[in-house]
Amino acid sequence: DKTYRLLWCEIEYFVRGYKDISDNNHRHIHQNIIDRQKTDNENDSSIYH
């Protein structure tokens, strides 16, 4: 029972850590998209000016 509980704690910790990592990656990707749109807009305006 003790071993099982320890294993479950490790699994829970791993899952929580994995979720945090994936959330951070998703946020990072979203930020990259926003930055890319900004640079695209700046490039477009520099072409016209």
mmCIF file of the N, C-alpha and C atoms, coordinates in Angstrom:
data_MODEL
# 
_entry.id   MODEL 
# 
loop_
_atom_site.group_PDB 
_atom_site.id 
_atom_site.type_symbol 
_atom_site.label_atom_id 
_atom_site.label_alt_id 
_atom_site.label_comp_id 
_atom_site.label_asym_id 
_atom_site.label_entity_id 
_atom_site.label_seq_id 
_atom_site.pdbx_PDB_ins_code 
_atom_site.Cartn_x 
_atom_site.Cartn_y 
_atom_site.Cartn_z 
_atom_site.occupancy 
_atom_site.B_iso_or_equiv 
_atom_site.pdbx_formal_charge 
_atom_site.auth_seq_id 
_atom_site.auth_comp_id 
_atom_site.auth_asym_id 
_atom_site.auth_atom_id 
_atom_site.pdbx_PDB_model_num 
ATOM 1   N N  . ASP A 1 1  ? 0.840 -1.196 0.000   1.00 0.00 ? 1  ASP A N  1 
ATOM 2   C CA . ASP A 1 1  ? 0.000 0.000  0.000   1.00 0.00 ? 1  ASP A CA 1 
ATOM 3   C C  . ASP A 1 1  ? 0.881 1.254  0.000   1.00 0.00 ? 1  ASP A C  1 
ATOM 4   N N  . LYS A 1 2  ? 1.947 1.215  0.810   1.00 0.00 ? 2  LYS A N  1 
ATOM 5   C CA . LYS A 1 2  ? 2.841 2.370  0.884   1.00 0.00 ? 2  LYS A CA 1 
ATOM 6   C C  . LYS A 1 2  ? 3.537 2.589  -0.460  1.00 0.00 ? 2  LYS A C  1 
ATOM 7   N N  . THR A 1 3  ? 3.994 1.496  -1.070  1.00 0.00 ? 3  THR A N  1 
ATOM 8   C CA . THR A 1 3  ? 4.660 1.591  -2.366  1.00 0.00 ? 3  THR A CA 1 
ATOM 9   C C  . THR A 1 3  ? 3.701 2.132  -3.416  1.00 0.00 ? 3  THR A C  1 
ATOM 10  N N  . TYR A 1 4  ? 2.467 1.650  -3.381  1.00 0.00 ? 4  TYR A N  1 
ATOM 11  C CA . TYR A 1 4  ? 1.461 2.081  -4.351  1.00 0.00 ? 4  TYR A CA 1 
ATOM 12  C C  . TYR A 1 4  ? 1.191 3.580  -4.220  1.00 0.00 ? 4  TYR A C  1 
ATOM 13  N N  . ARG A 1 5  ? 1.091 4.045  -2.967  1.00 0.00 ? 5  ARG A N  1 
ATOM 14  C CA . ARG A 1 5  ? 0.817 5.462  -2.737  1.00 0.00 ? 5  ARG A CA 1 
ATOM 15  C C  . ARG A 1 5  ? 1.984 6.317  -3.223  1.00 0.00 ? 5  ARG A C  1 
ATOM 16  N N  . LEU A 1 6  ? 3.200 5.857  -2.979  1.00 0.00 ? 6  LEU A N  1 
ATOM 17  C CA . LEU A 1 6  ? 4.378 6.593  -3.426  1.00 0.00 ? 6  LEU A CA 1 
ATOM 18  C C  . LEU A 1 6  ? 4.392 6.679  -4.946  1.00 0.00 ? 6  LEU A C  1 
ATOM 19  N N  . LEU A 1 7  ? 4.081 5.554  -5.599  1.00 0.00 ? 7  LEU A N  1 
ATOM 20  C CA . LEU A 1 7  ? 4.036 5.519  -7.057  1.00 0.00 ? 7  LEU A CA 1 
ATOM 21  C C  . LEU A 1 7  ? 2.971 6.479  -7.574  1.00 0.00 ? 7  LEU A C  1 
ATOM 22  N N  . TRP A 1 8  ? 1.804 6.492  -6.924  1.00 0.00 ? 8  TRP A N  1 
ATOM 23  C CA . TRP A 1 8  ? 0.712 7.366  -7.345  1.00 0.00 ? 8  TRP A CA 1 
ATOM 24  C C  . TRP A 1 8  ? 1.116 8.833  -7.204  1.00 0.00 ? 8  TRP A C  1 
ATOM 25  N N  . CYS A 1 9  ? 1.838 9.152  -6.122  1.00 0.00 ? 9  CYS A N  1 
ATOM 26  C CA . CYS A 1 9  ? 2.303 10.526 -5.925  1.00 0.00 ? 9  CYS A CA 1 
ATOM 27  C C  . CYS A 1 9  ? 3.253 10.925 -7.047  1.00 0.00 ? 9  CYS A C  1 
ATOM 28  N N  . GLU A 1 10 ? 4.148 10.010 -7.427  1.00 0.00 ? 10 GLU A N  1 
ATOM 29  C CA . GLU A 1 10 ? 5.084 10.316 -8.501  1.00 0.00 ? 10 GLU A CA 1 
ATOM 30  C C  . GLU A 1 10 ? 4.350 10.520 -9.820  1.00 0.00 ? 10 GLU A C  1 
ATOM 31  N N  . ILE A 1 11 ? 3.347 9.675  -10.080 1.00 0.00 ? 11 ILE A N  1 
ATOM 32  C CA . ILE A 1 11 ? 2.567 9.811  -11.316 1.00 0.00 ? 11 ILE A CA 1 
ATOM 33  C C  . ILE A 1 11 ? 1.844 11.156 -11.318 1.00 0.00 ? 11 ILE A C  1 
ATOM 34  N N  . GLU A 1 12 ? 1.217 11.499 -10.193 1.00 0.00 ? 12 GLU A N  1 
ATOM 35  C CA . GLU A 1 12 ? 0.481 12.760 -10.100 1.00 0.00 ? 12 GLU A CA 1 
ATOM 36  C C  . GLU A 1 12 ? 1.434 13.937 -10.315 1.00 0.00 ? 12 GLU A C  1 
ATOM 37  N N  . TYR A 1 13 ? 2.622 13.867 -9.701  1.00 0.00 ? 13 TYR A N  1 
ATOM 38  C CA . TYR A 1 13 ? 3.615 14.923 -9.844  1.00 0.00 ? 13 TYR A CA 1 
ATOM 39  C C  . TYR A 1 13 ? 4.055 15.049 -11.298 1.00 0.00 ? 13 TYR A C  1 
ATOM 40  N N  . PHE A 1 14 ? 4.268 13.895 -11.944 1.00 0.00 ? 14 PHE A N  1 
ATOM 41  C CA . PHE A 1 14 ? 4.696 13.880 -13.339 1.00 0.00 ? 14 PHE A CA 1 
ATOM 42  C C  . PHE A 1 14 ? 3.621 14.488 -14.234 1.00 0.00 ? 14 PHE A C  1 
ATOM 43  N N  . VAL A 1 15 ? 2.364 14.096 -14.000 1.00 0.00 ? 15 VAL A N  1 
ATOM 44  C CA . VAL A 1 15 ? 1.258 14.605 -14.829 1.00 0.00 ? 15 VAL A CA 1 
ATOM 45  C C  . VAL A 1 15 ? 1.120 16.110 -14.653 1.00 0.00 ? 15 VAL A C  1 
ATOM 46  N N  . ARG A 1 16 ? 1.199 16.573 -13.405 1.00 0.00 ? 16 ARG A N  1 
ATOM 47  C CA . ARG A 1 16 ? 1.071 18.003 -13.147 1.00 0.00 ? 16 ARG A CA 1 
ATOM 48  C C  . ARG A 1 16 ? 2.218 18.764 -13.806 1.00 0.00 ? 16 ARG A C  1 
ATOM 49  N N  . GLY A 1 17 ? 3.427 18.221 -13.690 1.00 0.00 ? 17 GLY A N  1 
ATOM 50  C CA . GLY A 1 17 ? 4.582 18.854 -14.319 1.00 0.00 ? 17 GLY A CA 1 
ATOM 51  C C  . GLY A 1 17 ? 4.435 18.887 -15.830 1.00 0.00 ? 17 GLY A C  1 
ATOM 52  N N  . TYR A 1 18 ? 3.945 17.794 -16.394 1.00 0.00 ? 18 TYR A N  1 
ATOM 53  C CA . TYR A 1 18 ? 3.765 17.725 -17.843 1.00 0.00 ? 18 TYR A CA 1 
ATOM 54  C C  . TYR A 1 18 ? 2.727 18.744 -18.294 1.00 0.00 ? 18 TYR A C  1 
ATOM 55  N N  . LYS A 1 19 ? 1.654 18.903 -17.515 1.00 0.00 ? 19 LYS A N  1 
ATOM 56  C CA . LYS A 1 19 ? 0.606 19.860 -17.859 1.00 0.00 ? 19 LYS A CA 1 
ATOM 57  C C  . LYS A 1 19 ? 1.167 21.283 -17.821 1.00 0.00 ? 19 LYS A C  1 
ATOM 58  N N  . ASP A 1 20 ? 1.970 21.592 -16.793 1.00 0.00 ? 20 ASP A N  1 
ATOM 59  C CA . ASP A 1 20 ? 2.580 22.918 -16.704 1.00 0.00 ? 20 ASP A CA 1 
ATOM 60  C C  . ASP A 1 20 ? 3.460 23.177 -17.912 1.00 0.00 ? 20 ASP A C  1 
ATOM 61  N N  . ILE A 1 21 ? 4.249 22.165 -18.301 1.00 0.00 ? 21 ILE A N  1 
ATOM 62  C CA . ILE A 1 21 ? 5.155 22.319 -19.434 1.00 0.00 ? 21 ILE A CA 1 
ATOM 63  C C  . ILE A 1 21 ? 4.358 22.583 -20.703 1.00 0.00 ? 21 ILE A C  1 
ATOM 64  N N  . SER A 1 22 ? 3.298 21.797 -20.918 1.00 0.00 ? 22 SER A N  1 
ATOM 65  C CA . SER A 1 22 ? 2.509 21.950 -22.143 1.00 0.00 ? 22 SER A CA 1 
ATOM 66  C C  . SER A 1 22 ? 1.810 23.308 -22.156 1.00 0.00 ? 22 SER A C  1 
ATOM 67  N N  . ASP A 1 23 ? 1.332 23.778 -20.999 1.00 0.00 ? 23 ASP A N  1 
ATOM 68  C CA . ASP A 1 23 ? 0.703 25.099 -20.934 1.00 0.00 ? 23 ASP A CA 1 
ATOM 69  C C  . ASP A 1 23 ? 1.713 26.179 -21.293 1.00 0.00 ? 23 ASP A C  1 
ATOM 70  N N  . ASN A 1 24 ? 2.925 26.079 -20.741 1.00 0.00 ? 24 ASN A N  1 
ATOM 71  C CA . ASN A 1 24 ? 3.964 27.059 -21.047 1.00 0.00 ? 24 ASN A CA 1 
ATOM 72  C C  . ASN A 1 24 ? 4.312 27.036 -22.520 1.00 0.00 ? 24 ASN A C  1 
ATOM 73  N N  . ASN A 1 25 ? 4.427 25.834 -23.108 1.00 0.00 ? 25 ASN A N  1 
ATOM 74  C CA . ASN A 1 25 ? 4.729 25.721 -24.529 1.00 0.00 ? 25 ASN A CA 1 
ATOM 75  C C  . ASN A 1 25 ? 3.626 26.368 -25.349 1.00 0.00 ? 25 ASN A C  1 
ATOM 76  N N  . HIS A 1 26 ? 2.381 26.120 -24.988 1.00 0.00 ? 26 HIS A N  1 
ATOM 77  C CA . HIS A 1 26 ? 1.254 26.671 -25.740 1.00 0.00 ? 26 HIS A CA 1 
ATOM 78  C C  . HIS A 1 26 ? 1.284 28.196 -25.682 1.00 0.00 ? 26 HIS A C  1 
ATOM 79  N N  . ARG A 1 27 ? 1.538 28.741 -24.501 1.00 0.00 ? 27 ARG A N  1 
ATOM 80  C CA . ARG A 1 27 ? 1.605 30.192 -24.333 1.00 0.00 ? 27 ARG A CA 1 
ATOM 81  C C  . ARG A 1 27 ? 2.752 30.751 -25.169 1.00 0.00 ? 27 ARG A C  1 
ATOM 82  N N  . HIS A 1 28 ? 3.885 30.052 -25.146 1.00 0.00 ? 28 HIS A N  1 
ATOM 83  C CA . HIS A 1 28 ? 5.061 30.490 -25.898 1.00 0.00 ? 28 HIS A CA 1 
ATOM 84  C C  . HIS A 1 28 ? 4.760 30.503 -27.389 1.00 0.00 ? 28 HIS A C  1 
ATOM 85  N N  . ILE A 1 29 ? 4.096 29.451 -27.878 1.00 0.00 ? 29 ILE A N  1 
ATOM 86  C CA . ILE A 1 29 ? 3.748 29.374 -29.300 1.00 0.00 ? 29 ILE A CA 1 
ATOM 87  C C  . ILE A 1 29 ? 2.797 30.513 -29.656 1.00 0.00 ? 29 ILE A C  1 
ATOM 88  N N  . HIS A 1 30 ? 1.809 30.765 -28.817 1.00 0.00 ? 30 HIS A N  1 
ATOM 89  C CA . HIS A 1 30 ? 0.842 31.836 -29.065 1.00 0.00 ? 30 HIS A CA 1 
ATOM 90  C C  . HIS A 1 30 ? 1.568 33.180 -29.136 1.00 0.00 ? 30 HIS A C  1 
ATOM 91  N N  . GLN A 1 31 ? 2.521 33.408 -28.214 1.00 0.00 ? 31 GLN A N  1 
ATOM 92  C CA . GLN A 1 31 ? 3.293 34.648 -28.204 1.00 0.00 ? 31 GLN A CA 1 
ATOM 93  C C  . GLN A 1 31 ? 4.099 34.775 -29.487 1.00 0.00 ? 31 GLN A C  1 
ATOM 94  N N  . ASN A 1 32 ? 4.669 33.663 -29.967 1.00 0.00 ? 32 ASN A N  1 
ATOM 95  C CA . ASN A 1 32 ? 5.421 33.681 -31.219 1.00 0.00 ? 32 ASN A CA 1 
ATOM 96  C C  . ASN A 1 32 ? 4.531 34.094 -32.374 1.00 0.00 ? 32 ASN A C  1 
ATOM 97  N N  . ILE A 1 33 ? 3.303 33.582 -32.410 1.00 0.00 ? 33 ILE A N  1 
ATOM 98  C CA . ILE A 1 33 ? 2.367 33.928 -33.486 1.00 0.00 ? 33 ILE A CA 1 
ATOM 99  C C  . ILE A 1 33 ? 2.069 35.421 -33.449 1.00 0.00 ? 33 ILE A C  1 
ATOM 100 N N  . ILE A 1 34 ? 1.820 35.958 -32.259 1.00 0.00 ? 34 ILE A N  1 
ATOM 101 C CA . ILE A 1 34 ? 1.522 37.388 -32.117 1.00 0.00 ? 34 ILE A CA 1 
ATOM 102 C C  . ILE A 1 34 ? 2.722 38.208 -32.586 1.00 0.00 ? 34 ILE A C  1 
ATOM 103 N N  . ASP A 1 35 ? 3.931 37.820 -32.160 1.00 0.00 ? 35 ASP A N  1 
ATOM 104 C CA . ASP A 1 35 ? 5.139 38.541 -32.570 1.00 0.00 ? 35 ASP A CA 1 
ATOM 105 C C  . ASP A 1 35 ? 5.298 38.495 -34.079 1.00 0.00 ? 35 ASP A C  1 
ATOM 106 N N  . ARG A 1 36 ? 5.026 37.343 -34.680 1.00 0.00 ? 36 ARG A N  1 
ATOM 107 C CA . ARG A 1 36 ? 5.179 37.199 -36.122 1.00 0.00 ? 36 ARG A CA 1 
ATOM 108 C C  . ARG A 1 36 ? 4.185 38.105 -36.843 1.00 0.00 ? 36 ARG A C  1 
ATOM 109 N N  . GLN A 1 37 ? 2.960 38.193 -36.343 1.00 0.00 ? 37 GLN A N  1 
ATOM 110 C CA . GLN A 1 37 ? 1.962 39.071 -36.952 1.00 0.00 ? 37 GLN A CA 1 
ATOM 111 C C  . GLN A 1 37 ? 2.411 40.524 -36.846 1.00 0.00 ? 37 GLN A C  1 
ATOM 112 N N  . LYS A 1 38 ? 2.988 40.901 -35.710 1.00 0.00 ? 38 LYS A N  1 
ATOM 113 C CA . LYS A 1 38 ? 3.482 42.267 -35.536 1.00 0.00 ? 38 LYS A CA 1 
ATOM 114 C C  . LYS A 1 38 ? 4.569 42.570 -36.558 1.00 0.00 ? 38 LYS A C  1 
ATOM 115 N N  . THR A 1 39 ? 5.544 41.677 -36.684 1.00 0.00 ? 39 THR A N  1 
ATOM 116 C CA . THR A 1 39 ? 6.647 41.919 -37.614 1.00 0.00 ? 39 THR A CA 1 
ATOM 117 C C  . THR A 1 39 ? 6.131 41.937 -39.045 1.00 0.00 ? 39 THR A C  1 
ATOM 118 N N  . ASP A 1 40 ? 5.150 41.096 -39.357 1.00 0.00 ? 40 ASP A N  1 
ATOM 119 C CA . ASP A 1 40 ? 4.561 41.112 -40.701 1.00 0.00 ? 40 ASP A CA 1 
ATOM 120 C C  . ASP A 1 40 ? 3.917 42.465 -40.971 1.00 0.00 ? 40 ASP A C  1 
ATOM 121 N N  . ASN A 1 41 ? 3.174 42.989 -40.008 1.00 0.00 ? 41 ASN A N  1 
ATOM 122 C CA . ASN A 1 41 ? 2.528 44.290 -40.178 1.00 0.00 ? 41 ASN A CA 1 
ATOM 123 C C  . ASN A 1 41 ? 3.574 45.383 -40.358 1.00 0.00 ? 41 ASN A C  1 
ATOM 124 N N  . GLU A 1 42 ? 4.643 45.332 -39.581 1.00 0.00 ? 42 GLU A N  1 
ATOM 125 C CA . GLU A 1 42 ? 5.702 46.332 -39.704 1.00 0.00 ? 42 GLU A CA 1 
ATOM 126 C C  . GLU A 1 42 ? 6.369 46.231 -41.065 1.00 0.00 ? 42 GLU A C  1 
ATOM 127 N N  . ASN A 1 43 ? 6.586 45.008 -41.536 1.00 0.00 ? 43 ASN A N  1 
ATOM 128 C CA . ASN A 1 43 ? 7.184 44.815 -42.855 1.00 0.00 ? 43 ASN A CA 1 
ATOM 129 C C  . ASN A 1 43 ? 6.264 45.367 -43.937 1.00 0.00 ? 43 ASN A C  1 
ATOM 130 N N  . ASP A 1 44 ? 4.966 45.116 -43.814 1.00 0.00 ? 44 ASP A N  1 
ATOM 131 C CA . ASP A 1 44 ? 4.000 45.624 -44.795 1.00 0.00 ? 44 ASP A CA 1 
ATOM 132 C C  . ASP A 1 44 ? 4.040 47.147 -44.829 1.00 0.00 ? 44 ASP A C  1 
ATOM 133 N N  . SER A 1 45 ? 4.017 47.781 -43.659 1.00 0.00 ? 45 SER A N  1 
ATOM 134 C CA . SER A 1 45 ? 3.993 49.241 -43.613 1.00 0.00 ? 45 SER A CA 1 
ATOM 135 C C  . SER A 1 45 ? 5.301 49.811 -44.169 1.00 0.00 ? 45 SER A C  1 
ATOM 136 N N  . SER A 1 46 ? 6.422 49.121 -43.921 1.00 0.00 ? 46 SER A N  1 
ATOM 137 C CA . SER A 1 46 ? 7.701 49.629 -44.426 1.00 0.00 ? 46 SER A CA 1 
ATOM 138 C C  . SER A 1 46 ? 7.750 49.536 -45.951 1.00 0.00 ? 46 SER A C  1 
ATOM 139 N N  . ILE A 1 47 ? 7.045 48.569 -46.519 1.00 0.00 ? 47 ILE A N  1 
ATOM 140 C CA . ILE A 1 47 ? 6.998 48.457 -47.977 1.00 0.00 ? 47 ILE A CA 1 
ATOM 141 C C  . ILE A 1 47 ? 6.244 49.652 -48.554 1.00 0.00 ? 47 ILE A C  1 
ATOM 142 N N  . TYR A 1 48 ? 5.153 50.043 -47.920 1.00 0.00 ? 48 TYR A N  1 
ATOM 143 C CA . TYR A 1 48 ? 4.311 51.105 -48.470 1.00 0.00 ? 48 TYR A CA 1 
ATOM 144 C C  . TYR A 1 48 ? 4.944 52.480 -48.282 1.00 0.00 ? 48 TYR A C  1 
ATOM 145 N N  . HIS A 1 49 ? 5.719 52.668 -47.214 1.00 0.00 ? 49 HIS A N  1 
ATOM 146 C CA . HIS A 1 49 ? 6.278 53.999 -46.950 1.00 0.00 ? 49 HIS A CA 1 
ATOM 147 C C  . HIS A 1 49 ? 7.516 54.249 -47.779 1.00 0.00 ? 49 HIS A C  1 
# 
